[in-house]
Amino acid sequence: MSEEIKIIDSLWVLKTAEGYKIGLTNNAQEDLGTITFATMPKVGQRLVKGDSLIELEAEKAVSEFSSPISGTISAINVAAEQDPSVLNDADQTKAWIAVLTDVDGTELQ
């Protein structure tokens, strides 16, 4: 993966032209097993670092992941909302959850 990606508490964060994309790391995928259900965040929702970003149900565990940064949800992975197994992708960049805007980049330092 790119050197610009930061790993924070089983999630990765990547600054893109659209905003800060957040996704599930391969390690988190392995710990959870096959993901069967996801409660996705809502577009327009404002998150503060530490707020609940996503809840996942999987074969090994039910887990809640907190947002590693503060910002406003500008997009979600609609494919993952319709089929949570998308979050099991071996290419972790495809296992993205949401894009946040209005982010203070210093939170990632």
Backbone as JSON, one array per atom type, in Angstrom:
{
  "sequence": "MSEEIKIIDSLWVLKTAEGYKIGLTNNAQEDLGTITFATMPKVGQRLVKGDSLIELEAEKAVSEFSSPISGTISAINVAAEQDPSVLNDADQTKAWIAVLTDVDGTELQ",
  "N": [[0.84, -1.19, 0.0], [0.28, 2.34, -0.29], [2.64, 4.76, 0.95], [1.44, 6.89, 2.09], [-0.66, 6.03, 3.51], [-2.12, 5.7, 6.66], [-2.21, 3.64, 9.48], [-4.56, 3.07, 11.9], [-5.75, 1.77, 14.76], [-6.8, -0.75, 13.58], [-7.92, 0.27, 11.29], [-7.44, 1.86, 8.1], [-6.26, 4.98, 6.83], [-6.4, 7.21, 4.19], [-5.36, 10.01, 2.42], [-7.12, 11.49, -0.15], [-8.13, 12.93, -3.33], [-10.81, 13.4, -2.98], [-11.17, 13.5, -0.27], [-10.58, 12.25, 3.04], [-10.15, 8.93, 3.0], [-11.37, 6.06, 4.61], [-10.77, 2.78, 5.68], [-11.0, -0.82, 6.19], [-8.44, -2.73, 7.61], [-6.36, -5.48, 6.44], [-5.58, -7.08, 8.59], [-7.64, -6.61, 10.45], [-9.73, -7.71, 9.0], [-8.97, -10.41, 9.0], [-9.08, -10.96, 11.74], [-11.81, -10.7, 12.23], [-13.06, -12.5, 10.51], [-15.32, -13.75, 7.97], [-17.27, -11.11, 6.91], [-20.62, -10.38, 7.56], [-22.64, -8.57, 7.99], [-23.17, -5.06, 8.02], [-23.35, -1.95, 9.64], [-23.5, 0.95, 8.28], [-22.07, 4.31, 8.25], [-23.8, 7.49, 7.88], [-24.15, 9.6, 5.04], [-23.24, 12.98, 5.28], [-23.23, 12.98, 7.99], [-21.64, 14.16, 10.92], [-18.65, 13.37, 12.42], [-16.79, 12.97, 15.4], [-13.47, 12.39, 16.35], [-13.16, 9.16, 17.61], [-15.87, 8.67, 17.78], [-18.48, 6.32, 16.93], [-17.89, 4.67, 13.95], [-18.48, 2.47, 12.27], [-20.39, -0.55, 12.55], [-19.81, -3.97, 12.64], [-20.83, -7.26, 11.81], [-19.61, -10.49, 11.96], [-18.24, -13.78, 11.16], [-16.57, -14.51, 13.29], [-16.74, -12.5, 15.21], [-18.53, -9.67, 16.63], [-18.12, -6.37, 16.0], [-17.33, -2.96, 16.77], [-16.14, -0.11, 15.22], [-14.26, 2.76, 15.82], [-14.16, 6.15, 14.68], [-11.12, 7.23, 13.34], [-10.45, 9.82, 12.94], [-11.72, 13.23, 13.0], [-14.5, 14.57, 11.21], [-16.67, 15.18, 8.34], [-18.93, 12.94, 6.89], [-18.68, 12.37, 3.55], [-19.05, 10.53, 1.59], [-20.03, 7.12, 1.25], [-19.16, 3.62, 1.04], [-21.13, 2.34, -1.09], [-21.45, -0.13, -2.29], [-20.53, -1.85, -0.29], [-22.43, -1.36, 1.62], [-24.66, -2.53, 0.46], [-23.76, -5.12, 0.07], [-22.09, -6.54, 2.44], [-19.91, -8.29, 2.3], [-18.07, -7.22, 0.6], [-16.28, -5.89, 2.15], [-14.5, -7.8, 2.85], [-12.49, -7.98, 1.04], [-9.35, -8.94, -0.28], [-7.62, -7.05, -1.25], [-7.05, -4.45, 0.52], [-7.6, -1.77, 0.0], [-9.92, -1.77, -1.39], [-11.7, -2.37, 0.52], [-12.98, -0.16, 1.64], [-14.67, 2.16, 3.79], [-15.77, 4.77, 4.26], [-15.63, 8.23, 3.16], [-14.24, 11.11, 4.49], [-14.64, 14.61, 4.88], [-13.68, 18.03, 5.62], [-11.65, 17.7, 7.5], [-9.21, 17.89, 10.05], [-6.06, 17.72, 9.29], [-3.92, 17.5, 11.06], [-4.63, 15.73, 13.02], [-3.76, 13.29, 12.23], [-1.09, 13.15, 12.63]],
  "CA": [[0.0, 0.0, 0.0], [0.97, 3.62, -0.36], [3.25, 5.25, 2.18], [0.58, 7.93, 2.64], [-1.69, 5.39, 4.32], [-1.87, 5.6, 8.09], [-2.98, 2.58, 10.12], [-4.97, 3.49, 13.23], [-6.74, 0.88, 15.38], [-7.39, -1.7, 12.62], [-8.44, 0.98, 10.12], [-6.44, 2.64, 7.37], [-6.72, 6.31, 6.4], [-5.65, 7.67, 3.02], [-5.81, 11.29, 1.89], [-7.38, 11.43, -1.59], [-8.67, 14.19, -3.86], [-12.18, 13.54, -2.48], [-11.14, 13.66, 1.19], [-9.84, 11.2, 3.74], [-10.83, 7.63, 2.85], [-11.11, 5.17, 5.74], [-11.14, 1.4, 5.36], [-10.68, -1.92, 7.09], [-7.16, -3.36, 7.29], [-6.37, -6.94, 6.28], [-5.52, -7.68, 9.93], [-8.99, -6.56, 11.02], [-10.53, -8.69, 8.25], [-8.6, -11.74, 9.49], [-9.58, -11.1, 13.11], [-13.27, -10.79, 12.22], [-13.59, -13.56, 9.66], [-16.2, -13.26, 6.91], [-18.21, -10.09, 7.35], [-21.95, -10.73, 7.07], [-23.56, -7.45, 8.16], [-22.49, -3.81, 8.36], [-24.14, -0.74, 9.86], [-22.66, 2.0, 7.7], [-22.39, 5.68, 8.64], [-24.68, 8.2, 6.95], [-23.59, 10.77, 4.35], [-23.63, 14.22, 5.94], [-23.03, 12.82, 9.43], [-20.4, 14.73, 11.45], [-18.04, 12.49, 13.41], [-15.65, 13.42, 16.18], [-12.54, 11.28, 16.57], [-13.61, 8.29, 18.68], [-17.28, 8.32, 17.57], [-18.7, 5.08, 16.2], [-17.86, 4.8, 12.49], [-19.18, 1.33, 11.64], [-20.55, -1.77, 13.33], [-19.72, -5.12, 11.74], [-21.07, -8.61, 12.3], [-18.83, -11.44, 11.17], [-18.31, -15.15, 11.67], [-15.81, -14.66, 14.53], [-16.97, -11.44, 16.19], [-19.28, -8.46, 16.33], [-17.2, -5.3, 16.39], [-17.61, -1.57, 16.44], [-14.9, 0.61, 14.96], [-14.38, 4.19, 16.05], [-13.52, 6.99, 13.67], [-9.76, 7.62, 13.74], [-10.33, 11.27, 12.73], [-12.97, 13.99, 13.0], [-14.84, 15.09, 9.89], [-18.03, 14.99, 7.84], [-19.03, 11.85, 5.92], [-19.09, 12.89, 2.24], [-19.4, 9.38, 0.76], [-19.85, 5.79, 1.84], [-19.01, 2.55, 0.07], [-22.49, 1.84, -1.32], [-21.35, -1.58, -2.57], [-20.4, -2.53, 1.0], [-23.72, -1.24, 2.31], [-25.56, -3.5, -0.17], [-23.18, -6.46, 0.24], [-20.97, -6.36, 3.37], [-18.75, -9.14, 1.98], [-17.09, -6.38, -0.1], [-15.28, -5.5, 3.15], [-13.58, -8.93, 3.02], [-11.58, -8.0, -0.11], [-7.92, -9.09, 0.03], [-7.03, -5.73, -1.54], [-7.72, -3.67, 1.56], [-8.05, -0.47, -0.5], [-11.3, -1.95, -1.85], [-12.51, -2.55, 1.73], [-13.14, 1.15, 2.25], [-15.95, 2.36, 4.47], [-16.31, 6.11, 4.07], [-14.74, 9.35, 2.89], [-14.52, 12.25, 5.35], [-14.13, 15.93, 4.5], [-13.58, 18.94, 6.77], [-10.77, 17.0, 8.43], [-7.98, 18.56, 10.48], [-4.99, 16.77, 8.98], [-2.97, 17.33, 12.17], [-5.06, 14.57, 13.83], [-3.07, 12.09, 11.74], [0.35, 13.24, 12.87]],
  "C": [[0.88, 1.25, 0.0], [1.54, 4.03, 0.99], [2.39, 6.33, 2.84], [-0.5, 7.34, 3.55], [-1.23, 5.3, 5.76], [-2.76, 4.49, 8.63], [-3.27, 3.02, 11.55], [-6.05, 2.53, 13.72], [-7.51, 0.02, 14.38], [-8.06, -1.04, 11.42], [-7.29, 1.67, 9.41], [-7.1, 3.95, 6.93], [-5.8, 6.77, 5.28], [-6.23, 8.99, 2.55], [-5.94, 11.15, 0.38], [-7.9, 12.8, -2.05], [-10.07, 14.45, -3.31], [-12.23, 13.84, -0.99], [-10.32, 12.55, 1.8], [-10.66, 9.91, 3.7], [-10.4, 6.74, 4.0], [-11.58, 3.77, 5.37], [-10.64, 0.42, 6.4], [-9.36, -2.57, 6.68], [-7.33, -4.86, 7.11], [-6.33, -7.63, 7.64], [-6.89, -7.7, 10.58], [-9.88, -7.59, 10.33], [-10.25, -10.1, 8.77], [-9.15, -11.98, 10.88], [-11.09, -11.33, 13.14], [-13.77, -12.06, 11.53], [-14.52, -12.94, 8.63], [-17.24, -12.3, 7.47], [-19.57, -10.35, 6.71], [-22.94, -9.57, 7.17], [-22.78, -6.21, 8.57], [-23.52, -2.7, 8.56], [-23.24, 0.42, 9.47], [-23.03, 3.37, 8.27], [-23.26, 6.33, 7.58], [-23.96, 9.4, 6.34], [-24.14, 12.03, 5.02], [-23.43, 14.19, 7.44], [-21.68, 13.42, 9.82], [-19.89, 13.79, 12.54], [-16.91, 13.22, 14.12], [-14.77, 12.19, 16.39], [-13.0, 10.48, 17.79], [-15.09, 7.92, 18.59], [-17.37, 7.01, 16.8], [-18.75, 5.35, 14.7], [-18.7, 3.72, 11.83], [-19.28, 0.19, 12.65], [-20.59, -2.93, 12.33], [-20.07, -6.4, 12.48], [-20.34, -9.55, 11.36], [-18.86, -12.8, 11.84], [-17.59, -15.31, 13.01], [-16.16, -13.64, 15.6], [-17.96, -10.41, 15.68], [-18.42, -7.33, 16.85], [-17.71, -3.94, 15.97], [-16.27, -0.89, 16.28], [-15.16, 2.1, 15.1], [-13.66, 4.96, 14.96], [-12.14, 7.43, 14.16], [-9.52, 9.12, 13.6], [-11.71, 11.91, 12.82], [-13.23, 14.5, 11.58], [-16.29, 14.81, 9.55], [-18.02, 13.9, 6.77], [-19.52, 12.44, 4.59], [-19.48, 11.76, 1.29], [-19.24, 8.11, 1.59], [-19.7, 4.79, 0.7], [-20.38, 1.88, -0.1], [-22.48, 0.34, -1.6], [-21.27, -2.36, -1.27], [-21.7, -2.45, 1.8], [-24.7, -2.29, 1.77], [-25.08, -4.94, 0.04], [-21.93, -6.34, 1.12], [-19.75, -7.23, 3.08], [-17.7, -8.38, 1.18], [-15.96, -6.0, 0.86], [-14.29, -6.63, 3.46], [-12.5, -8.96, 1.94], [-10.12, -8.05, 0.32], [-7.15, -7.81, -0.28], [-7.71, -4.75, -0.59], [-8.16, -2.28, 1.09], [-9.48, -0.55, -1.05], [-12.26, -2.13, -0.67], [-12.68, -1.21, 2.45], [-14.55, 1.31, 2.78], [-16.56, 3.7, 4.09], [-15.2, 7.09, 3.69], [-15.19, 10.51, 3.77], [-13.91, 13.51, 4.77], [-14.15, 16.8, 5.76], [-12.76, 18.32, 7.89], [-9.59, 17.89, 8.78], [-6.86, 17.54, 10.32], [-4.0, 16.56, 10.11], [-3.37, 16.17, 13.08], [-4.32, 13.31, 13.43], [-1.57, 12.11, 12.01], [0.75, 12.62, 14.17]]
}
